[in-house]
Amino acid sequence: MAKKFIPRLTRSGIYNSKFWYDDRNPLYLGGYGLPNCTAYAWGRFWELTGKVPNLPAWDAGDWYDDEKTVENYQRGQEPRLGAIACYGGGSSGHVAVVEAIHDDGSITLSQSGYSRDYWDETEDPLFFWTSRVYKNDGYREWWAINSGEYLQGFIYLDTPQRSLAEVAAEVLDGEWGNGDDRARRLKNAGYNYNLIQDYVNKLLEKPTNKWIKDDKGWWYKLAKGGYPKNQWQKINGEWYFFDKKGYAYQSRWLLYKNKWYWFDETCKMVKDKFVKVGKETFYINKYGVCRLNYVANINKKLYAFNYRGALIKDAKINSDGEIVASK
C-alpha cells in the first residue's frame, strides 16, 4: 500500500467525517447513510485510500460480482488488510472491512449495520462495531451463520485496476501482445478482454473530436490524439471539466480555485439558473459559480443562501439585504 495501514477499531472520528457524511458517498447522498454496512465500507475504503472509491452503491450482496467491482478492483478468497469482506445470502447480504489478520488465521472486521431504531444514530449499537471471525466459520459471526449468509470473497484495497483508457493505451503500444495471446494475458491479469478490445477499436477509428461513453463515464477524444485531463475544455460554446483520468464531471460539484461549479447530467457547466441537488436548491450565476452565504436579487426577487450555497426557504430579508429571520 502507498501508506502505512492504520486499523480502525473504534468509532472515534466517524461521525460527521467527510468519508461518511458527504454527498460524494453515494449511500449517504441516497439516504442510506450510517448506520448501514454499505455506507460504512464505502467510506472506510475512501478513508484508507484517500480517493473517492469506484465501488457499487447498492445492496451488499451484489458488491462482489458487480461490474464496477470487477472492472476496478482485484478480488480473491484470502483476506488482506483493508479488504472488503463480501457476504451473500440473508436479506441483502453484508460487507465489512478487514482491520487485522491474526497469527491463527482469524481476522478482525470493522462494520456497521442497517438500523433506524435510535434518534441519535451514534448511540445505535449497529452504528459501528468490530468482531473477530474465523476461517473455519467462513469468516462469519454467529448471526451471519444463523441467517444463512456466506462469504463471497474479498475486494482488495491495494490492487486497484487501471482504467480502460490506460490499459487500451498499453495495448496500442504492443505491451499486451496480439490475438489469443493478448486475450489470455488480459484475462489472467483480471481484465475484461472484450471491454478493452472494444475500447481499442474505438481508438483506432478515423481521428475526430468526439464524445465517447464507457462504463466509467464520458470522455472527449481529440482528433489530434489524446483527450483532455484535469482541465477545463470549451466544446461547442459550452464549458466542461475533465478529471485526472479524462472523465467529464457529470451531475456533480467541482471545487476549483475556491469556487463551486455544478455540472448537469449532460456534463455541461450550469450557469444562470436554479438547480436542485438532492433535497436542496442552489443558484448558479452567469459565470457558473455557486456563491456561499449571501443574499441575491434574482429576477427582481430577493433570495438568501446559506454557508453551503443552498437556498434558505422562507428567509426574511430586510431593506438592507440582510437576513433577519428564517424558518
N, C-alpha and C positions, 0 to 999 in steps of 0.2 A: 504494500500500500504506500501511497505517497506520504503519509504521515503516521505517526505512532498511534496505534489503536487505543482508545480510551473507553473502557466499558461503561455503559450506563446501567447502574444498579439501583438508582433511586429516582424519584420523580422530580427532584430538585431542578429547577430551571426550565421545566417543560411548559408550565402554564404561561400563556401569552408570548411564548417564543415564536419567532417567525417560522420555524420549521413546522409548527403545528397550527399556528393561528395567523395564517397569511393566505391571501387568495391564490397564491401560486401553488398551495397544497390543494389539489382539486377536490379531495374529500371534505376538507373544511369549507371550501367555496360552495360545494354542493349540499351542504347541510348535514354531512356525515362525519363531523369532526369528533374529537375526543369526548367521551370515551368510545373508542372504536379501534379494532385491531388494524384495519387497513390505513386509517388516518395516521395511526402511530407508526407503523412500519414505513409508510411513505415518508413521514417527517424524519424518522431516525436515519433512513438512507441519506436524506438531504443533509442532516447534521453531520454524518460521518464523511461524506464526500465533499461537502461544501458546494455542491452543484445541484440544481433542481433535477430530480430523477426523471427518467422516461419510463416510469412504471405504470401499470394499469390503474384505473380509478374506479373499480367496481368490486364485486364480491370476491372475497379472499380465495374461495375455492377455484376461481378462474385464473388467478395470477400466474401460476407456474407454467401453464401451456398457452398463455395469451401471446398473440403475435408481437405485441410490444416487448414482452419479456424475451421471447426467442430471438428477436432481431437485435436487441440491445445488450443483453447480458448472458454470460455463461451460466450454465446450470449444472447441477450434479447431485449425487446421493450422499456425499460426505460433508459434514459441517465445516465451515470456515468462519473465522471471526468476522462479524459484521454481516454475514449472510442472512437472507430472509428465509426462514423455515416456512414452507407452504403445506397446508393440510387441506385435503378434500373430504367429502362426506359431511355428516352433520347437517345443519340447516343451510349455512352459506360458506362453510369452510373456515379457516383461521390462518393468520400469518403472525409470525413473531420474529425477533431478531436475536442472533447468536451473540452473546456478550462474553462468554468464556468457554473454553474447552478444557476439561479436566483430565488428569492422568488416567483415570479409569474409563475414559471414553464418553463419560456423561457431559452434558453441556448445560450452560445457564442461558435461559431465554429472557428477554425483556418483551413486554407486550401490553396491550390494552384490550378491552372487550366492550362490545356494544351494550350500553345501558343508558337509561334516562330516568333512573329512579331517585336521583338526588337533585335538589335545587342547585346546589353548588357542585359542579362536576368534579372538582378537585377532591371532594370528600368521598366520592364514589370509589369503593374498593376496586372496581374494574377500570378506573382511570389509568392506573399503571401498576404492574406487579412483575416480579421475576420468579422464575421457577427452575429447578434443576431436574432435567429429564434424562432418561437413559436409553441407550440404543436398543436394548432388549425389549423395551416398551414402545419401540418405534418413535422415540423422542417425543412421547406424548404424556401429558398429565392425566390423572385418573378420570377427570371429567371428559377429556377428549376420547379416551378409550371407551368410556360408557356411552358416549354419543355416536360412536361409530366413525370418528374421524381417523384419517390415515395420512402418513407423511407422503407427499408427492415428491419432494426434493427440496433443494436449496437454490436460491438465486444468489449468485456470488457478487460481493461488493467490489472485489479487487480486480476483476477481469471484464470490464465493460467492453462490448464490441464497438467497433467504429461505425460511422455512418455508411450508408450505401454509396454516397458520393466519394468518400475516402477510399473504400475498397475498390470501387469501379475505376478510380484513377490508377490504382496499382495494377488492376487487370490490364488496362490500356498500356501500361508501361512494361507489360510482359512478366510481372512478378509472380503470377499465378498459373503460368503455363497456358496450354490450349486444349480445346476439345474435352475428351473424357478425363484427361489429367487435371485440367482446371476444375471440372465439376467435382472430382474426387477430393482434391486438395481443399477446395472451399467448404465442402460438406464436412470434411474431417476437422476443419477449423471452427465448425459450428455455425457457418453462414448458410443462408438460403440461396442456393445456386441460381434458381430461376429468377428470383427478385434481382439479384446482382447482374445477371446476364441481360435481363430486360433493361436495366438501368444503363448498362454499357451500350446496348443497341441504340438507345435514345441519344447517347452522347455522340454516336457515330453518324447520326443523321446530318443532312446538309446544314451547315452553320447558319444560324439566325437567332436574333434575340427572341426568346420566348419563355413563357412561364411553364414550369414543369411541376407536377404534384407527385409526391411519393408517400410512403406510409408515415413519414415524419412531418410533412407539410409542403409548403410551396417554396420553390427556389427559382431564380431567374438566370437562365442560360444565356450567356453573351455570345454573339456571333464571332467576336474576335478570340473567343476562348475564355474559359473560366466562368466565374459567377461572383457577384458582389457578396462580400462577407464583412460583418462587423462595421457596417456603414449605411448611410442614407443613400437612396437612389431615386431619382425622379424619372418616372416612366409614364409617358402619355399625359403629362401635366399633373400627375398625382405623385405624392411622396410615400415612400416605403422605407422600412428599416429592416436590414438583414442581420441575423445574429452571427456569431463567430463561425458557425458551420454552414452559413449561407442560406438559412431558412428565414423567410419573411415573418415578421411579427403578425400574428393573427388573433383577433379577439383577446387582446392582452395589452397591458400597460408597458410603457418604456420610460425609465428614468434616465434622462440624457442631459448632462450638464445642469443638474439640479432642477430640471423641468420635466413635468409628466406629460406624456403623449399617449393617445389611445388609438389603436389600430382595429378596424372593424373586421367582420367575417370575410371580407374580400381582400384583406391585408392593407387596405388604404389607410393613411393617416387621416383621422377625422378632424374636421375643422368647422367652426362657426355653427355648432348645433348642440342640443342636449342629447346625452346618451345614457341609457340605463345599463348598469353593470351590477348583476345580482339584484339586490333589493334597493340599491341606491341610484340616484340620478346625479349626473355630473354635467357641467357645461364646458365644452371645448371651444376656445376662442378662435378667431380667424387665423391665428398663427399656428393653430394645432395644439396649443398649450392648455392644460387644465390647471388653473391657478388654485391656490390654497388659502383658506381663511380670509375671505373678502366679501364685499358687497358689490354687486354689479347691476347696472341699468341695461337690461336686455329687452329690446323691442318695447321701450318705454315702460318697463315694469322692473321694480327692484327685486333682486333675489340675493339671498345670503347663502354662503357656502362655508363649511367647517374646515378644520385643520387638514382634513384629508381631501378636500375639494368637493365633498358630497353636498348636495342641496339640503339646506335646513328647512324642513317643511314648516309652514305656518309661522315663520320668523317674523317678528315685529321690528320694523326699521324706522328710525326717526328721520327728520328732515335733513339731518347732517350725515345720513347714510350709515348710521351706527345701529347695531343690533341692540335692542333694549330688552327683548324677551323672546322666548321661543318655547313651543310645547315639546 
